[in-house]
Amino acid sequence: MSVSYLHRLAQLIASVKPRTRTEFLRLYSVISSIKKAGRKVYLWEHNALMDSAGRGARKTQYADYQRSLAIFNDLVAVHNDGGGDDGPRAASNKGGHAAKITPDVYSYTTLLNIAARSKDPRVLRHAFKLFRQSKIAPNRVTHLVLLRYFTHKNDSEAIRHTMLLLQEQHIPLDIAALNAIIWAFARNGRLEIAWNIYRVLRHHLMPEEGTGADEVEGEEDINVVNAQLVHSRLSIPDNMAPDYITYHVMIQAFAYHGNVAKALQVFVDMLSTPIEEPTHPNEVPETFPPTMTAYRAFFHGFARHGRAPSAPNGESPRVVAQREPFVSETGWNWHNLELIFENFLELPDDVRLSDRTVWWIIVAFIKTSGANISELRNMWSRLEERYPGYWSERVRKFQAIITQRTMKKRDSRQALLDLIRNTS
């Protein structure tokens, strides 16, 4: 087998997403074969192997970082031995000799990313120390890796410092970076800042009037909001607009923190936004479709914040909703959940439903219906018809309770409440 073929095979394996333990072993085998042939391994192959070594598990552990670090140390050893090159075009003009392999910003950022995914401060400090000792300037991805880590750690000061470094190093913000910043603020409870960034992005796509109408709704003039962001050293380019990740991040954030009105507003924004500008005057633009990600966020929100209606004499929430459809202390009610659920059932046939999402739907309906057995049976029959599957033990327990015809309604209700209390 020719070495050029092995390099092409390595490139093919490295392009597979997501990278799993199997891909790591395959790539490791190919690179080992290149070494046995006495040929040099390219820098991108070292970097890809390092990245694969740290992936494959749901949660990155210290052992994953150690594997990646071992490959990194091997790369450093090759550099110190003076061997290798960065690819077919890396040969020096001086006598045709290959240049040394030198770890680049991608090498250090890859190692830092694996350390950050472990969420272990000691591991991150080690990877960051190696990065600083290299004296290589971090790139945009490096800062986004750190931003994600500090977001998980709820470190607001470090988040702002990372944003400041992006500005000071004149690294331009793209929508991926801005989405990471939005998520950082939203996750740390600063929804007002995340919302302001979103409003400015949305304004670039569909301009707000910027009149007193905003103030009536309790929101500042969009021009004032933009000026405040600029003053905070967060200048958003005029040509930048939300992408589908922006919409999903905002929906997830508002649903998680209990603001159903804002979550629904962003959802409507997404569904009404053209993906691309029409090429012909009479062409109907294609808009963002509803997604499982968005619906899952809503079901999670209802599972967290759902409230049962005030139903005298054990009335069904359906009866209450028909009598008083818009009267509720909270938007997280059965009526709104039912509307979202009906639309959710119309997703394309190729959509797959996870067990966790099924459980959130169950909890949401138990909470908002007051554990009404009739409504829960109705919901479950529609869900099973649309998404048949073999579910977890807790879902099967729910199914057993609602299908038990000999149990009194009061006992069934208590069994359901005990189920979600003990298994959520």
N, C-alpha and C positions, 0 to 999 in steps of 0.2 A: 504494500500500500504506500503510495507516494506521500511525502510530507505535505505537499501542497493540498492534497486531498484531506489530510488530517486537519490542516488549518481551516479548510472550508467546513469540515464536519464540526469543528469546535465553534465556528461562527453560527452554524445552524442550531446547535444545542443551546448556545448562549442566548439565542433570540427567543427561545421558548418561554412563555409567560403563562401562569406564574412559575417561578423557579422552585422546584421541589428537591427533596433529598435524592430522588432518582436522577434528576438532571445534573445535580452536583457530582454524583458518582460517575455518570457517563462522561461529563466534561473532564473530570479528574483522570479517567482512564485514557481519554484522547490525548490530553496534555502529557501524561506519563509516557505515552507512546512516542510523542514528539521528542521528549527528552532522551528516551532510550535510543532513538535514531541519531542522537548526537547533534540535533538541530536546536535552535534557540526558540524559546517561547516568547511570543509578542507581549507587549505590555497590556494590551486590551484583553488578552487571554488570562493573564494574571489577575486583572481586575474583575473579570467575569467569574473566574473561579473563586475569588475572595468573596464576591457577592453571593454566589450560590452556596458557599459553605455556611453562610450565616442565615440562610433561609430554609424553608421547608416545614417548619413547625409553626403552630398557631401562635405560640408565645416564644419569643427569642430568649434563650437562656445564656448563662455565662459560658457554657460549653460551646455554643454556636459562635460566640465572639472569639473563643480560644482557637477554633478551627480557622476562622478568617485571619486571625492574628498570625497563626503559623504560616499561612500562605503569604501574608504580607512580609514576614521575616525572611521567608525564602526569596521573595522579590528583592529585599534589601541586600541579602547575601549575594544574589546574582549581580546586583549593581556594584557591590564592593569588589567582586571578582572581575568586573569589567567585561562581562559577557552580555549577549543579547542585543536586540534592537526593538524598535517600536513598530516594525512591519516592513513590508517590501520596499517602501519608499524612504526608510529612515537611514539608508546607507550614507555615510559621509562622503563628501566630494574629495576628501583628502585620501587618495589611494584606495577608495572603495571600501574601507574598513567600516564595520558596523559600529554605531554609537552604543554607549552603555545604556542599559535599562535603568531608568530613574523613576521611582514612584512619582506620580503626578498628582494634581489636585483631585482627580477622580479616584485614585488609589486611597488617599487619605479620607476623602469624603465617604467612600464606600465603607471603610472601617468605622468611621464616625457614625454612619447611619445604623450599622449593626449594633454598635454600642448604645446608641440612643433608643433603638427598638427594645433593648433589654430592660430599659427603664431603671438601670442600676447606676447610681451616681458615681460609684467607684470606677466602673467600667467606662463610663463616659469621660471621666477625668483622665483616665489612661489614654484613651484614643485622642482626646483633645490635646494632651501634652505632646503626643507624637506629631500631631498636626502643627502645633506651634514651633516645635523644634525643627521642622522641615523648612520654616521660613517661606513657605508657599502661601500666596494670597488666597483666601477662601473665595469661592464663587457663589453664585446665587443659590445653587442647590445646597451648599454647605450651610448657609444661613437658614434655609427652609428646614433642613434636618434639625438644627438646633431649635428653631421656632416650634416645631412639632413636639420636641422633647420638653421644652419649657411649658408648652401648653398642657401636656399631660401632668406636669408637676405643679400646675397652677401658680407658676412663678411670674407674676405680672411685671415685676421689675426687669427680669431677664428678657421677657417678651419685648418690652419697650426698648431695651438696650440692643437687642438683635435688629429691631426695626431701624434704630438709629444708625447701626453699622451699615445696613443696606443703603441708607441715604448718604452717609459719609464716604462710602467707597464708590458712590455713583453707579451702583448696580441698579439698572432699570427694573421697575416693577412690571411684571406681566400678570395676567389674570390668575395664573397658578399661585404666584406669590401673594397676591391680594386675597385669594380664597383662603390661603393658610393664615393670613393675618385676621380675616373675618372669623375664622374658626377659633383662633386663639382668644379673641375677645369674647366670642359667644360662649365658649366652653368655660371661661372664667367669670361668667355672669355679667359681662359688660355688653349686654344686648343693645344698649342705646348707641354704642360706638359701631358695633357690627351693622346695625340698622342704618345708621347714617352713611356708612361706606356703601351699603347696598343701594340706598336711595340715589347717591351720586352716580353710581354705575348705571342704574336704571334710567336716570335722568339723561344720560348720554344716548340711551336707546330711544326713550320716549319722554321728551322734555316735560317737566312739571311747569305749571304756569308761574310759580314763584310769587303768588299773590297772597292776600289775607286768607284765602280759603284753607291754606295749610294750617294757619294759626287756629282756625275754628276747630279743626280736627286735633288740635293739641300738638301740632308738629311745626317746627321752625321752617322758615323760608329756605328753600333748597340752596340758594346762593349763600345764605348765612352758614348753612351746614358745610358747604364746600369750603368756605373761608376758614371755618374752624378746623377742618381736617388739614388744610394747608398750613395753618398756624401750628398744628401739632406735628408738622414735618411729614405729613402723609398726603402727598400730592398725587392725585389720580389722573393719569393721562386722559385727555378729552375723547380719544378714540377707543377707550376701553369700556366694554359693556359686560353684563353678567353672562356667564356660560352655564351649562346645565349643572356643573358642580356648585356654582354660586347659589343657584336656586335650592339645590338639595341641602347645602349647608345651612341656609337660612331656615328652611322648613324644619330640619332636624333640631336646630337650636331653639326656635320658638315653640315647637311641640314639646320638647323636653322640659323647657322652663315654664310651660303652662299658658302661653299666649296663643290661643287657638285662632283668634281673629287675624293676627299678623301671619301665622302659618298659612292660613287659607288665602290671605291676600297674595303672598308670595307664590303659592301654588297656582292661583289664577293668573298671575303675571307670567309664570313659566308656560302655562298652556296656551297663552295668547301671544307668545313671542315667536316671530318668524325665525327659523334656523338660518335661512339665507334670504337675501333680498330677491324678489321675483325678477326674472329675466325679461318677462313680457308684461305689458300693462294690464292685461286681463287675467294673468296667472294668479291663482290662489296660492299664497305662500304656505309652505310647510311649517308647522309649528312644533314646538317640543311636545312629545307625547307624554301622557301620564306614565309613571314608572313605579315598579315595586318598591324602590328606595323611598319614594315620597309617601306612598301608602303605609309602608312599614313605620315611618316616622310618626304618622298620624295615629296608628294603632298603639304605638308605644306611648304616645301622649295621652290617649284615652285610658290606657292601662294605668298610667301614673296619676292622672288628674280626674278621671271619670267620676261623676256624681249621679246618684239615683234621683229620679224626679220625686216631687212631693205628691204621692199618689194615695189618696184616702181610700180606705176599704180594700186595699190590695189591688187597685186598678192596674191594668197593663200599661207600660210606658207608651205603647202605641195609642191607647185611648187618651192618655194625658196629652200626648203630642198633637192628636187630632183636635182636641178641645182648646189647647193653649200652645200652638206650635212655636211661638217665639218667646214664651215666658219661661225664663230659667235664670237661676243665680249664676250659672256658669255656661260657657259655650261647650264645655266638655260633657254634653248630655246625649241621651239616647237618640234623639231626633237627628242631630248632626252626625253622630256615628253611623246611623242607618243610611244616611245619604252618601257618606263616603264609602261605606261597605258595598252599597249597590253599584257604585261606579267601579270599585275595586274588582268586583266579580266580572267586569267586562274587559279586563286586561287580555292581551293576546294569549292564544293557547299555549305558546311555548314558554310562558312564564312559570317558574318553579317557586313553590312556597316552602319556606323553611319551618322547622318545628317551632322555633322561637317566635316567629311571626304568628303562627297559629295560636300559640299560647297567649300572646298579647291580645289577639282578637277575642279570645275566650274571656280573659280577665276584663277587657274593656266592656264587653257586653254584660258580664256578670255585674260589674260596678254600675253601669249606667241604667240597667234594667231593674236594679234592686234584686238581682238573682231570680228574675221571673222565668219560671220553667218553660212556659209556652213560647216566650220570645227566644229563649236560648235554643229550644228545639228547632224553631223556625230558622234561626241563624245557622245552626249546625247542619241542617239538611241541605241548605243552599251551598254552604262551604264544601261539604263532602261531595256534592254533585259536581261542583266546579273544580275542586282540587282533591280528588281521592288520593289517599296515601296511608302509609303505616306510620303512626305517630308515637310519641314517647309515652311513658307510663302515666305522666300527669294528665296528658290529653285523654288517654284511655279512661282514666278515673273520672274525668269530667263527663265523658260520653256515657259511662256506666250510670252516673247519677241522674242525668237528664232522661235516660231511657228506662229507668226503673219506674214502673207504673204502680207498684204497690206502696211506694214510699209516700208519706204525706208531704204536701207542698212545703209546709213549715220545716219539716226535717230535711227535705231536699235543698231548700234555701240555705239552711245552716250548714249542710255538708259542702255546698259550693263555696260559701264564705270561708269555711275552715280550709278547704282545698287551696284557695288562692292565698290565704294567710300563711299556710305552712310550706308552700312550694314556690312562691314568687321570689 
